[in-house]
Amino acid sequence: MGSLSEVGCTDVQTLLDEVNVAAASYKAGTSTESSRVKSLEAAKKLVAAFAFALPIRFADYAQTSTNFASRTAVDLGIFRLIAENGQQTATQLAKATNADKQLIVRILRALISIGFLHRALKVSLNLSSTSGLPYSTASPFLKLNGYKNPTDPSSTPWHYSARLDVCQADYVANNPRAMLWDWLALHPEHFNDFHSFLELLAGFSGGKDDVLLIDIAGGRGQDVGAFAARFPSVPGRLILQDLPYVIKDITKLDSRIEKMVYDFFTPQPVQGARIYYLKFILHDWPTTPALKILKNVTAAMKKGYSQLIIEEFVVPETKCPQLPTMWDLEMMSYISAMERTEAEWRELLGAAGLKVVNVWPSPGDGQSIIQAELA
């Protein structure tokens, strides 16, 4: 993984100059096809420079999610309906295709993010390798299930595709109600793709024996470890919670951090902590199990003191970048889950007895920070 700074401003400026020269030639109409191709290639180089901060695999995921969204739209006749009838709302398209409206919204959002559709002109959302296999089978899965928005984490495009994959077929055949996480538990090497960083707030009023922060389902402690390194002298206990096989696999962790075996579908054993932290957890679950996770947290929180910090994508209602839409389709394909808009986050948290204190949106296309407390 690199960064734009590693590419260099000079390199970016050079690429910009190449795009401008090629585009000017194309606009002038001299050797039109040749200049068109030169403009396209120059633009690709410029895009690659700005995308340099992302893992190379992102391009593969982006392409497969684009293919999934496009194929589903073709299967549903969305492009034909828009071409024949002009601007359409998600409600109109859902009615015309007999598909779930929320599924239509998610597909349209992805298509808009890559420029296949233009919200202002064409459509209104009217909102009130094996890694690629679930995408390649997602459209047939949706068709087989009547284009309903997936909500059952044990019946997903991943389950459908796993029966076609030699590595996973035996496991799914013997465990038909298993979820992706169950399979990953037996293949922990695949967990290397998860988790990254942490920034949190202050306001702790306890002593060294009181709990400052609980990183719930925090993996091998990357985030709470980063917190401990950034604030080495802050008082209070730091706790890392996760399932037994994850905790057992931890080989290196700051000595200040306590390891605790915990399943977030069971009551939270640590009461009255200042901060309960969930990163990239709730997007793994549809509404019903997500509510159960949240209610286990809220039951342990102290009103007026405990804070829940959620680090997740907050999907923009309009002008959504490609990255959150890609992840949304990935969540749909693997585990019948979803990325959420701010309105959807507020609705989910409200149903769990929480009120949103603040939302710090991502400055780019990454995850945002949501702060919530007991209502």
Secondary structure by P-SEA (a helix, b strand, c coil): ccccccccaaaaaaaaaaaaaaaaaaaaccaaaaaaaaaaaaaaaaaaaaacccccaaaaaaaaaaaaaaaaaaaaaaaaaaaacccccaaaaaaaacccaaaaaaaaaaaaaaccccccccccccccccccccccaaaaaaaaacccccccccccaaaaaaaaccccaaaaaacccccaaaaaaacccccccccccccccccccccccccccccccccccaaaaaaaaaccccbbbbbbbbcaaaaaacccccccbbbbbbbcccccccccccbbbbcccccccccaaaaaaaaaaaaacccccbbbbbbccccccccccaaaaaaaaaaaaccccccccaaaaaaaaaaacbbbcccccccccbbbbbbbccc
